[in-house]
Amino acid sequence: MKMSKKVLSILLAVLLLAMTVAVAAVPANAVSSSGWCGDNVWYRFDSSTGDLTIGGSGTMTNYLPGAVNRPFYGNSIKSVTIESGVISIGSYEFCDCTNLSKVTLPNSGLIVIQGSAFRHCYSLEKVVIPAECTSVGQRAFDYCNNLSAVLIASKNVSFSENAFDSCSNLRDVYFVGSEEEWNNGIHIASGNTYLENATMHFNYNAGSDPKIVKIKLSTDGGGTVSGGGIYMTGESVTIKATPNSGYVFDGWYYRDNKISTNATYTFAAAADGALTADFRKARTCTVSVSASPSAGGTVTGGGTYTEGQTATVKATWNSPYTFEGWYNGSTLVSTKATYSFTVTGSVSLTAKYKKPTTFTITVVAEPAEGGTVTGGGFVNGTGTTIVATPNEGWHFVGWFKDGSKVSDNASYAVSVADDKKTFTAKFERDTTPDNPGQPDNPGDPGTTPAQPENVCPWCGGVHEGFFQGIIGWFHGIFAKLFGARY
């Protein structure tokens, strides 16, 4: 019996409507409470927590991109635990599980992670490559752009092309072996730039799996914050608060407790935490400046400031005063004459000046003709130097105070303790032993004896009386003529 075309059309329409209703009855992101994902691999899913557990033995099913028979997809799954016995994770197994943030793989038995197995798992934060794993397929973790750390417990594994492509937040790679073992046993194909450029940590203890720490930052609306995100346990975290115009930073708060007043705050990541930067409206503050004593100098920079502004005060001193520092009450806040600071409230600053101590030193030359002395008189400061300069033909002996020699040096430093003291520079006349000159005593050795008055200048003889004189005269004539000596 032939069915009419009209009846056939009605039946087809009813069938299509039933299929549409059936498909609409199952949400696109629904995951069954249990089922099979391999010949001998089963799964259980807790929809209330989003936890998926996979067990059994052998390999998980490989899927094609966009396959409608995949059991895992959408945003329902938040964590995956795969038990020992599973040796391979199938291709596209968890692709597009956008809320999957935690994956626990078996410590032993798992050998292969097939291509695109975790592709587009945007919330995944960390992954551990098990010790027996030898292969991670193409694009296995492609676009896991929240992934910050990869822990590699295997010393012999190959990462295929683009296995970690587009993992822009990947910062740390922890490897169980040495750098030499890494170079010999780890093979990385092209398209894994983020994996290769991450900070390497060799010889990590696989039993002390570094934990992911989430640092969340918020504000009360008076400024902006930066530095929050995902870190590894023990990693240094630096957060920064920047106030908006007209606001100032008050402090970082954790669970209503102020933990720091520094806008830039650094600490070691230990546990998940949410920190709030508290800002408040800036106050109007007065900066007062004064000089002490007033005769010591002048000051500038005082006035009205908005809290958070930078104030600069300057001190200028008069001679012979010197600048000691800026004081807030009795507290020294700066020894710099030009002092800049962030205004946190009204403040009174005093520039303190000091007048050098004056003392009197008297210097004397002894004897006066022996030389000159300088450096005495009224002296300002903590000390001075007195100088003795001998005249020509004289030399310096020493400086004397209260009858005692205090220095052999012509230049001598004196201090305030020598106030009203007299220092005497003693000089002595020079002598020349090699050329003593004509002595006053004719008997001194090395001199010419005194000559008698009657010595004949021609013959050298002594002639007394008139006639002897005439005879001596003739003797002299003969001595001149014949060279005779009489």
C-alpha positions in Angstrom: 0.0 0.0 0.0 1.4 3.3 -1.1 1.6 6.2 1.3 0.3 9.4 -0.1 2.7 12.3 -0.5 0.7 14.4 1.9 0.8 11.8 4.7 4.6 11.4 4.1 5.2 15.1 4.4 3.2 15.3 7.6 5.3 12.4 9.1 8.6 14.0 8.1 7.5 17.3 9.7 6.6 15.6 13.0 10.0 13.8 13.0 12.0 17.0 12.4 10.0 18.7 15.2 10.8 15.9 17.6 14.5 16.0 16.8 14.5 19.8 17.3 12.8 19.5 20.7 15.2 16.7 21.7 18.3 18.7 20.8 16.9 21.8 22.6 16.3 19.8 25.7 20.0 19.2 26.1 22.0 22.5 26.8 25.1 23.0 24.7 27.4 22.9 27.7 25.8 20.0 29.5 28.0 17.0 30.6 26.4 13.7 31.6 26.9 12.5 35.2 28.7 9.4 34.0 29.7 7.6 30.9 32.6 6.3 28.8 35.4 8.2 27.1 37.3 5.2 25.8 36.9 1.5 25.4 37.9 0.9 29.0 37.9 4.4 30.3 35.0 5.8 32.3 34.1 9.2 33.8 32.0 10.6 36.6 30.9 14.3 36.7 29.6 16.2 39.7 27.6 19.1 38.3 27.3 20.8 41.7 31.1 21.3 41.9 32.2 21.0 38.3 34.6 18.2 39.2 35.3 15.5 36.6 37.0 12.2 37.5 38.3 9.8 34.8 39.5 6.3 35.5 39.9 2.8 34.0 42.7 1.6 31.7 44.0 2.2 28.3 43.5 5.1 25.9 40.9 7.8 25.8 39.0 8.4 22.6 40.5 10.6 20.0 38.0 13.2 18.5 38.0 15.4 15.5 37.6 19.2 15.8 33.9 20.2 16.2 32.8 16.5 16.8 29.3 16.5 18.3 29.9 13.2 20.1 32.5 14.7 22.5 31.4 14.2 26.1 33.4 17.1 27.5 33.0 20.7 26.3 31.5 24.1 27.3 31.8 25.8 30.7 30.5 23.2 33.1 33.8 21.5 34.0 36.1 23.3 36.5 38.5 20.6 37.4 39.7 17.3 36.0 41.4 14.4 37.8 42.7 11.5 35.7 43.6 8.4 37.7 46.4 5.9 37.1 45.7 3.3 34.4 44.9 5.8 31.7 47.9 5.9 29.2 46.7 8.5 26.7 44.5 11.6 26.7 42.6 11.8 23.4 42.9 14.6 20.9 40.4 17.4 21.4 39.3 15.7 24.6 38.8 18.8 26.7 39.0 21.4 23.9 36.8 24.5 24.6 36.3 23.7 28.3 36.6 27.4 29.0 36.2 27.2 32.9 38.6 24.3 33.4 41.2 25.8 35.8 42.8 22.7 37.4 44.0 19.4 35.8 45.5 16.6 37.9 47.3 14.0 35.8 48.5 10.6 37.2 52.0 10.3 38.5 52.6 7.1 36.6 51.2 5.4 33.5 50.3 8.4 31.3 52.4 8.4 28.2 50.8 10.6 25.6 48.8 13.9 25.6 47.3 14.0 22.2 47.1 17.2 20.0 44.6 19.9 21.0 43.6 17.9 24.1 43.4 21.1 26.2 43.1 23.7 23.5 41.1 26.8 24.4 41.1 26.0 28.1 41.4 29.7 28.9 41.1 29.3 32.7 43.8 26.6 33.1 46.5 27.9 35.4 49.1 25.2 35.8 49.9 21.8 34.3 52.2 19.0 35.4 53.7 16.8 32.7 54.0 13.3 34.5 57.2 11.4 34.8 56.4 8.7 32.2 55.0 11.1 29.6 57.0 11.1 26.4 54.8 13.1 24.0 52.7 16.2 24.0 50.9 16.7 20.7 50.4 19.6 18.4 48.5 22.5 20.0 47.8 20.4 23.1 47.7 23.6 25.2 47.1 26.2 22.5 45.4 29.4 23.7 45.7 28.4 27.4 46.5 32.1 27.9 46.0 32.0 31.7 48.6 29.3 32.1 51.5 30.6 34.2 53.5 27.6 35.1 54.5 24.2 33.5 56.0 21.5 35.8 57.9 18.8 33.9 58.5 15.7 35.9 59.6 13.7 32.8 63.2 13.7 31.7 62.4 12.4 28.2 59.5 14.2 26.5 58.9 15.8 23.1 56.7 18.9 22.7 55.2 19.0 19.2 54.7 22.1 17.1 52.7 24.8 18.8 52.0 22.7 21.9 52.1 25.9 24.0 51.3 28.4 21.3 49.5 31.6 22.5 50.2 30.9 26.1 51.1 34.5 26.7 51.2 34.4 30.5 53.5 31.4 30.8 56.3 32.7 33.0 57.9 29.7 34.8 59.0 26.2 33.8 60.0 23.8 36.6 62.1 20.8 35.5 62.9 17.9 37.8 66.4 17.4 36.3 69.5 19.4 35.7 70.2 21.8 32.8 72.3 19.1 31.1 69.4 16.6 31.4 67.1 19.2 30.0 69.4 19.7 27.0 69.7 16.0 26.4 66.2 14.8 27.0 63.7 17.6 26.3 62.8 18.2 22.7 60.8 21.3 21.7 59.5 21.9 18.2 58.7 25.2 16.6 55.9 27.4 17.7 56.7 27.1 21.5 58.2 30.5 22.0 56.5 31.1 25.3 57.7 27.8 26.7 61.3 28.5 25.6 61.3 32.0 26.9 59.9 31.2 30.4 62.1 31.4 33.5 63.7 28.0 34.0 63.9 26.3 37.4 66.1 23.2 37.3 66.2 20.4 39.9 62.8 21.2 41.4 61.5 18.6 43.8 58.6 16.9 42.1 57.1 16.1 45.5 56.9 19.8 46.4 54.6 20.8 43.6 54.7 24.6 43.5 51.2 26.0 44.2 49.3 28.6 42.2 48.6 31.7 44.2 45.9 34.2 43.1 46.4 37.8 44.1 43.2 39.9 43.5 43.4 43.7 43.9 40.6 46.2 44.3 40.1 49.9 45.2 37.6 52.1 46.8 37.4 54.3 43.7 40.1 56.9 44.5 42.8 55.5 42.3 44.1 52.6 40.3 46.0 49.4 41.2 48.4 47.0 39.3 50.3 43.9 40.0 47.6 41.4 40.8 47.4 38.0 39.0 48.6 34.5 39.2 51.9 33.7 41.0 53.7 30.6 42.2 54.2 30.0 45.9 57.2 32.0 47.1 57.3 34.2 44.0 58.0 37.9 44.6 54.8 40.0 44.1 54.9 43.8 43.7 51.7 45.7 43.7 51.2 49.4 43.1 48.5 51.9 44.0 48.2 55.1 42.1 45.9 57.8 43.4 43.7 59.9 41.2 44.1 63.7 41.2 42.9 65.1 44.5 43.3 61.8 46.3 46.1 60.2 48.3 46.9 56.6 49.1 46.1 55.6 52.6 47.2 51.9 52.7 46.9 48.3 51.6 44.2 46.3 53.4 43.8 42.6 53.8 40.7 41.4 55.6 40.2 44.9 57.1 43.7 44.9 58.4 46.1 47.6 57.1 49.3 45.7 56.0 51.3 48.4 54.4 51.3 52.2 53.9 53.6 52.0 50.9 51.9 52.6 47.6 54.4 50.2 46.0 54.4 47.0 48.2 56.4 43.8 47.6 55.9 40.5 49.3 56.3 36.7 48.7 53.2 34.9 47.4 52.0 32.4 50.0 48.3 31.9 49.6 45.3 33.3 47.6 44.4 36.7 48.8 42.4 39.8 48.0 43.9 43.1 48.8 42.3 46.5 48.7 44.0 49.8 48.1 42.4 52.5 50.2 42.4 56.1 49.0 41.0 59.3 50.5 40.6 62.9 49.5 43.7 65.0 49.9 43.8 67.6 52.7 45.1 71.2 52.5 48.3 71.4 54.6 50.5 74.2 55.8 54.3 74.0 55.6 55.9 76.6 58.0 59.6 77.5 57.9 61.8 79.5 60.2 65.5 80.2 60.9 67.3 79.7 64.2 69.0 82.0 65.1 67.4 84.5 62.7 70.7 86.2 62.2 72.1 82.9 60.9 70.4 83.1 57.5 67.1 83.0 55.5 64.6 80.3 54.6 62.2 79.8 51.7 59.6 77.2 50.6 56.9 77.6 53.2 53.2 77.9 52.2 50.0 76.0 51.5 50.2 72.6 49.8 47.7 69.8 48.9 48.4 66.6 50.7 50.6 64.4 48.4 52.3 67.3 46.8 56.1 67.7 46.9 57.4 70.7 48.9 60.9 72.1 48.6 62.4 74.2 51.3 65.7 76.0 51.1 68.1 77.5 53.7 70.7 80.1 52.9 73.2 81.1 55.7 75.1 84.3 56.5 78.9 84.4 57.2 80.3 83.3 59.5 77.4 80.9 60.3 77.1 77.4 58.9 74.0 75.3 58.2 73.3 72.4 60.6 70.1 71.0 59.2 66.3 71.1 59.0 64.5 70.1 62.2 60.9 69.2 62.9 60.8 70.1 66.6 63.9 68.4 68.0 64.0 65.8 65.2 66.6 66.2 62.5 64.9 65.5 59.1 67.6 66.6 56.7 71.1 67.9 56.6 70.6 69.2 53.0 70.1 72.9 52.7 67.6 72.2 49.9 65.1 69.6 51.2 62.3 68.1 49.2 59.6 65.9 50.7 56.0 64.6 50.2 53.5 66.6 52.2 51.5 64.3 54.4 50.2 66.9 56.8 50.9 70.4 58.2 54.4 70.7 59.5 56.8 73.3 61.0 60.4 73.1 59.9 63.3 75.1 61.4 66.6 75.7 59.7 69.3 75.7 62.4 72.5 77.6 62.0 75.7 77.5 64.0 78.2 80.3 64.6 81.7 79.1 64.8 83.5 79.4 68.1 85.9 82.3 68.4 89.2 81.9 70.2 92.4 83.9 70.6 96.0 82.8 69.9 99.1 84.9 70.5 102.3 84.2 68.4 105.7 85.6 69.2 109.1 85.4 67.4 112.2 84.9 69.6 114.4 86.8 68.9 112.4 89.2 66.8 115.1 89.5 64.1 115.2 85.7 63.7 112.0 85.4 61.6 108.3 86.1 61.3 105.2 84.3 62.7 101.6 84.2 61.4 98.3 82.6 62.3 97.5 84.3 65.6 94.7 86.6 66.6 91.0 86.0 66.8 90.1 82.7 65.1 86.7 81.5 63.9 86.1 77.8 63.7 87.4 74.7 65.4 91.1 75.3 64.8 93.9 77.1 62.9 97.5 76.7 61.9 100.4 79.0 63.0 103.4 79.3 60.8 107.0 80.3 61.6 109.3 81.6 58.8 113.0 82.2 59.6 114.9 85.2 58.1 118.0 84.8 56.0 120.9 83.6 58.2 118.6 82.1 60.8 116.8 78.8 61.3 113.7 77.6 63.1 114.2 75.7 66.4 110.6 74.9 67.4 107.3 76.1 68.8 107.1 76.5 72.5 104.0 76.8 74.8 104.3 77.5 78.5 108.0 77.0 78.3 107.8 73.5 76.7 108.4 72.6 73.1 105.2 71.4 71.4 106.4 71.0 67.8 109.5 70.9 65.6 107.4 71.8 62.5 107.3 75.3 61.3 103.5 74.8 60.6 101.6 73.8 63.7 97.8 73.2 64.2 96.2 74.7 67.3 92.6 74.1 68.5 89.9 75.8 70.5 91.5 74.2 73.6 94.5 76.5 73.1 92.3 79.6 73.6 94.2 82.6 75.0 97.5 80.7 74.8 100.9 82.2 73.7 103.1 80.2 71.2 106.7 81.2 70.8 108.7 80.5 67.7 112.4 80.2 68.6 115.1 81.0 66.0 118.9 80.6 66.1 121.6 82.3 64.0 123.2 80.1 61.3 127.0 79.2 61.6 129.6 78.2 58.8 132.3 76.0 60.2 134.1 75.7 56.8 134.9 79.4 56.7 135.2 80.8 60.3 136.8 84.1 59.2 139.4 86.3 61.3 139.0 85.6 65.0 139.4 88.2 67.7 142.1 86.2 69.6 145.5 86.2 67.7 146.4 83.0 69.5 143.7 81.0 67.9 144.9 78.2 65.6 144.8 78.8 61.9 145.5 82.6 62.2 148.5 84.8 61.1 150.7 85.7 64.1 151.1 89.4 65.1 154.3 91.0 63.6 156.9 93.0 65.7 157.1 96.7 64.9 160.9 96.5 64.0 160.7 93.9 61.4 162.5 94.9 58.2 160.0 94.8 55.3 162.8 94.0 52.8 164.8 91.3 54.6 162.5 90.1 57.3 165.2 90.8 60.0 164.8 92.8 63.2 167.0 95.9 63.4 166.9 98.2 66.4 168.5 101.8 66.6 169.4 104.3 63.9 172.6 102.5 62.6 171.0 99.2 62.6 168.3 100.8 60.5 170.8 102.0 57.9 172.4 98.6 57.8 169.0 97.0 57.3 168.4 99.4 54.4 171.5 98.2 52.6 170.6 94.7 53.3 167.3 95.3 51.6 169.1 96.8 48.5 171.3 93.7 48.3 168.4 91.5 48.7 166.6 93.1 45.8 169.6 92.9 43.6 171.0 89.5 44.5 168.2 87.7 46.3 170.2 87.4 49.5 168.4 87.2 52.8 170.0 88.8 55.8 
